[in-house]
């Protein structure tokens, strides 16, 4: 992975294999925690709004879907990605 900067990813194993530092290390737990208000997603939403990530690697087709079928990421986060990043 040659993209410099922070990466937001569903599969943190890919980041570890590439020798990248993890900003968020457990998306599978984060989504349900955000959905049930056990973890405040405002910090993450703010990071997305400020484009603090140079790249996002999601396991769903964000061009086709407005929400994450696995529920790792909240609808608010998916909307923020659509607003602040170019989806490829």
Backbone as CSV, one residue per row, in Angstrom:
resi,resn,N_x,N_y,N_z,CA_x,CA_y,CA_z,C_x,C_y,C_z
1,UNK,0.855,-1.165,0.000,0.000,0.000,0.000,0.903,1.230,0.000
2,UNK,0.872,1.979,-1.062,1.799,3.100,-1.194,1.175,4.455,-0.864
3,UNK,-0.113,4.496,-0.571,-0.778,5.753,-0.241,-0.301,6.235,1.131
4,UNK,0.304,7.446,1.206,0.746,7.945,2.511,-0.446,8.406,3.352
5,UNK,-0.244,8.505,4.641,-1.281,9.019,5.528,-2.089,7.933,6.197
6,UNK,-3.089,8.379,6.968,-3.964,7.460,7.699,-4.931,6.784,6.742
7,UNK,-5.258,5.538,7.046,-6.203,4.779,6.237,-7.311,4.274,7.150
8,UNK,-8.552,4.444,6.709,-9.714,3.895,7.406,-10.110,2.637,6.653
9,UNK,-10.156,1.497,7.327,-10.389,0.239,6.621,-11.259,-0.718,7.412
10,UNK,-12.072,-1.481,6.659,-12.837,-2.582,7.246,-11.908,-3.683,7.715
11,UNK,-10.941,-4.008,6.898,-10.039,-5.129,7.151,-8.710,-4.593,7.687
12,UNK,-8.601,-4.512,9.001,-7.382,-3.962,9.590,-6.192,-4.894,9.399
13,UNK,-6.453,-6.163,9.098,-5.366,-7.095,8.798,-4.554,-6.640,7.599
14,UNK,-5.225,-6.064,6.609,-4.515,-5.522,5.451,-3.579,-4.393,5.862
15,UNK,-4.050,-3.553,6.767,-3.213,-2.436,7.231,-2.014,-2.952,8.008
16,UNK,-2.244,-3.923,8.868,-1.135,-4.502,9.640,-0.115,-5.157,8.712
17,UNK,-0.609,-5.902,7.713,0.289,-6.572,6.773,1.123,-5.562,5.985
18,UNK,0.552,-4.373,5.775,1.262,-3.335,5.040,2.132,-2.472,5.953
19,UNK,2.158,-2.809,7.246,2.984,-2.060,8.189,2.418,-0.693,8.551
20,UNK,1.102,-0.521,8.402,0.461,0.751,8.697,0.020,0.805,10.151
21,UNK,0.046,2.005,10.724,-0.474,2.206,12.069,-1.994,2.179,12.017
22,UNK,-2.604,1.646,13.053,-4.055,1.576,13.119,-4.597,2.737,13.932
23,UNK,-5.469,3.526,13.343,-6.172,4.586,14.071,-7.399,3.989,14.749
24,UNK,-8.113,3.146,14.027,-9.274,2.426,14.558,-9.043,0.959,14.248
25,UNK,-9.061,0.123,15.283,-8.597,-1.249,15.083,-9.670,-2.327,15.084
26,UNK,-10.932,-1.975,15.283,-11.951,-3.022,15.333,-13.284,-2.534,14.778
27,UNK,-13.375,-2.330,13.462,-14.615,-1.838,12.872,-15.817,-2.738,13.132
28,UNK,-15.609,-4.040,13.262,-16.723,-4.958,13.499,-17.390,-4.693,14.847
29,UNK,-16.643,-4.189,15.807,-17.195,-3.834,17.111,-17.645,-2.378,17.144
30,UNK,-16.930,-1.529,16.411,-17.240,-0.092,16.428,-18.651,0.194,15.921
31,UNK,-19.044,-0.448,14.817,-20.369,-0.186,14.241,-21.497,-0.432,15.222
32,UNK,-21.580,-1.638,15.791,-22.630,-1.877,16.772,-22.524,-0.958,17.990
33,UNK,-21.311,-0.640,18.421,-21.150,0.270,19.566,-21.648,1.673,19.220
34,UNK,-21.393,2.131,17.990,-21.895,3.439,17.558,-23.409,3.410,17.432
35,UNK,-23.954,2.333,16.853,-25.403,2.225,16.631,-26.170,2.227,17.952
36,UNK,-25.580,1.637,18.994,-26.270,1.565,20.285,-25.828,2.663,21.251
37,UNK,-25.117,3.662,20.737,-24.658,4.813,21.532,-23.733,4.430,22.690
38,UNK,-23.017,3.314,22.546,-22.013,2.945,23.541,-20.674,3.612,23.226
39,UNK,-20.506,4.046,21.995,-19.290,4.755,21.576,-19.722,5.951,20.745
40,UNK,-19.227,7.114,21.074,-19.599,8.350,20.394,-18.830,8.464,19.078
41,UNK,-19.547,8.454,17.980,-18.904,8.486,16.676,-18.515,9.891,16.218
42,UNK,-18.800,10.917,17.004,-18.529,12.292,16.562,-17.063,12.541,16.241
43,UNK,-16.149,11.943,16.977,-14.721,12.135,16.699,-14.374,11.559,15.326
44,UNK,-14.861,10.366,15.042,-14.611,9.743,13.743,-15.275,10.545,12.624
45,UNK,-16.511,10.983,12.824,-17.191,11.795,11.814,-16.436,13.095,11.557
46,UNK,-15.892,13.681,12.614,-15.102,14.908,12.472,-13.824,14.644,11.668
47,UNK,-13.179,13.514,11.936,-11.975,13.162,11.176,-12.293,12.977,9.697
48,UNK,-13.423,12.364,9.409,-13.842,12.189,8.015,-14.143,13.547,7.390
49,UNK,-14.873,14.396,8.111,-15.214,15.722,7.582,-13.969,16.561,7.299
50,UNK,-12.947,16.382,8.114,-11.692,17.132,7.922,-10.732,16.410,6.979
51,UNK,-11.202,15.311,6.400,-10.428,14.504,5.453,-9.059,14.115,6.014
52,UNK,-9.084,13.611,7.236,-7.849,13.184,7.899,-7.340,11.839,7.398
53,UNK,-8.155,11.139,6.622,-7.746,9.856,6.056,-7.387,10.075,4.593
54,UNK,-6.272,9.516,4.194,-5.886,9.645,2.792,-6.572,8.590,1.937
55,UNK,-7.132,7.576,2.587,-7.741,6.474,1.858,-8.714,5.742,2.769
56,UNK,-9.788,5.248,2.201,-10.727,4.400,2.920,-10.926,3.120,2.142
57,UNK,-10.821,1.994,2.806,-11.014,0.685,2.171,-12.212,0.008,2.819
58,UNK,-13.322,-0.010,2.109,-14.551,-0.586,2.637,-14.881,-1.866,1.882
59,UNK,-15.529,-2.793,2.566,-15.862,-4.084,1.964,-17.225,-4.087,1.272
60,UNK,-17.835,-2.923,1.123,-19.108,-2.844,0.415,-18.986,-1.810,-0.696
61,UNK,-19.869,-1.882,-1.662,-19.834,-0.983,-2.814,-20.521,0.332,-2.451
62,UNK,-19.743,1.306,-2.045,-20.279,2.594,-1.613,-20.859,3.400,-2.776
63,UNK,-20.546,3.013,-4.003,-21.173,3.667,-5.152,-22.621,3.209,-5.329
64,UNK,-22.914,2.002,-4.910,-24.255,1.450,-5.064,-25.102,1.567,-3.803
65,UNK,-24.467,1.582,-2.656,-25.187,1.503,-1.390,-24.971,2.752,-0.538
66,UNK,-26.029,3.163,0.142,-25.928,4.297,1.068,-25.695,3.850,2.500
67,UNK,-25.669,2.536,2.705,-25.392,2.020,4.049,-24.552,0.763,3.927
68,UNK,-23.899,0.430,5.003,-23.017,-0.733,5.055,-23.833,-1.962,5.462
69,UNK,-23.991,-2.952,4.578,-24.782,-4.138,4.920,-24.256,-4.895,6.139
70,UNK,-22.960,-4.820,6.410,-22.390,-5.522,7.562,-22.603,-4.751,8.860
71,UNK,-23.037,-3.492,8.739,-23.271,-2.595,9.878,-22.003,-2.275,10.658
72,UNK,-20.834,-2.420,10.007,-19.593,-1.975,10.653,-19.586,-0.452,10.768
73,UNK,-20.128,0.196,9.747,-20.132,1.662,9.692,-21.576,2.152,9.712
74,UNK,-21.819,3.191,10.474,-23.176,3.724,10.604,-23.593,4.448,9.322
75,UNK,-24.898,4.627,9.131,-25.357,5.415,7.985,-24.774,6.830,7.977
76,UNK,-24.581,7.405,9.165,-23.987,8.746,9.253,-22.557,8.760,8.732
77,UNK,-21.802,7.715,9.053,-20.424,7.654,8.578,-20.381,7.451,7.069
78,UNK,-21.227,6.577,6.548,-21.269,6.352,5.104,-21.647,7.649,4.391
79,UNK,-22.611,8.386,4.937,-23.000,9.669,4.348,-21.834,10.651,4.380
80,UNK,-21.081,10.667,5.480,-19.919,11.563,5.590,-18.861,11.197,4.559
81,UNK,-18.654,9.913,4.335,-17.692,9.491,3.310,-18.137,9.971,1.934
82,UNK,-19.432,9.852,1.650,-19.956,10.332,0.365,-19.788,11.843,0.218
83,UNK,-19.938,12.565,1.308,-19.845,14.030,1.281,-18.415,14.509,1.139
84,UNK,-17.480,13.868,1.808,-16.120,14.411,1.928,-15.039,13.688,1.129
85,UNK,-15.401,12.576,0.492,-14.405,11.802,-0.262,-14.954,11.433,-1.638
86,UNK,-14.052,11.188,-2.532,-14.415,10.687,-3.852,-14.464,9.162,-3.734
87,UNK,-15.603,8.592,-4.094,-15.814,7.153,-3.990,-15.435,6.515,-5.326
88,UNK,-14.520,5.566,-5.268,-14.097,4.869,-6.493,-14.611,3.450,-6.510
